[in-house]
Amino acid sequence: MVGERRINGHLLARLVGPDAGGRPYYRTLGRAVSGLILDGRVPTFTRLPAERDLAAALGVSRNTVTAAYTWLRENGFLDSRQGAGSWTVLPDGGTSSGVLLPRTEHVDLGVAAPAAVDGIQHAARLAVDQLAAHVGGIGYNPRGLPELRHAIARRYVERGLPTGPEQIFVTGGAMHAVAMLMDMLTEPGDSLLMESPTYPHAVDAARRLEARVRTVGVTPSGWDMEHVLDAFRRIKPAAAYLIPDFQNPTGVLMDDEERAAVAAEARRAGSMLVVDEGVAELAIDSGDLPAPLAAHDTDGRIFTVGSAAKTFWGGLRIGWIRTTPPMVERLTSARQRLDLSSSLLDQLTVTHLLADTLRIRAERSRQLRRNRDALVTALREHLPGWEFTRPSGGLVLWAGLPRAAATALADSAAEHGVHLAPGPLFGADGTLERRVRLAYTHPPEVLAEGVERLARAWAQTLSRPARPGSGLYV
């Protein structure tokens, strides 16, 4: 892996930013680069530019860059070999792995799963009533129930993306869709471009397929588009997995111009795009939303993944893929290795809910705005040193800690009855120890109590000596 990723002096200088005025400057530079590594914006095992090149890009002496690289090596962020250059690493103990499992006995800020919407029981009763029309058949619909495929296609049309039911393939949830697409679009050893941070189960799926995961950073301000487009040019990945709508976990929204640029660069690179729209319907603040990324598709290389889980309820295991009709047929054939069909009853239920999407979206938006604002207020009161950007949609808030201690905080939080998702869970290589993801799917009073407990857990974390992260948390 060493040497396969590179970053040039111009791009690293831009990511470092202007001189913040700290002295000596070599230490300021070293800390800036280590921060980029910890935040996942410069992945581990990335070859750094030659000292001369970075010095020229920054407008400083080569001795300054040499001293900064030495500081990075001494602090465990850089490894070097004579004749092979220097590449980024993490200090010992800077990794974390885990699973996102709910803890019913805790205030759960870790799992972004809202309760069922009003009307779901009525939709389920209507679905049961319709079973009589289906029980005479075999019950299998490998492409998906025709009524549901029509309803999903109609929703894309309402969002401004012309779509026919023959372009829809129904799956057993979003992750089923993502796993199927990664399996179809990549071979072992292929490069697969992903954001960092990103949804951890998608990274797991890529690794199970033995894809070579390559990352581009996403910050609370959004995508560094120069870095993203440069990655397509350099890596020419077989596929890329992106979350342009209220990205998980940062909550940022890719604008129309950025979507068009990504689609165009993927086309030039010959890369397929897997676009996760799991929370695309969950805008909170008013304003026009960008068109789906697939609106910029000209040759059928964008696969859009949708799901009923976040909009309606996680208990409905229904997802879908919007693609071309020939790819729907390929997916239908490939599905037989995994399963034969999604639940008929769930498909009928989701069909009825899609007919009520506008009311449900408005209801969800009111709930999430109330919850988000309560979380923001509680954080500002009890944890004023934490940094975050108020998300305009989605289910989560990406908070920055004053100290790289996310894994230790998760352990302390559990002792105080709070389930937390530490940043390293969302990185591809153990980074992001300065970040935690907080879900605002609970009512305001629960969130307020959770943050009060979290503040006590943070104080406890600060009082303890730093220690390596644990291997598993729930």
Summary of the structure (lengths in Angstrom):
residues: 474
radius of gyration: 23.1
end to end distance: 30.4
largest distance: 79.7
contacts: 1631
relative contact order: 0.15
helix: 43%
strand: 15%
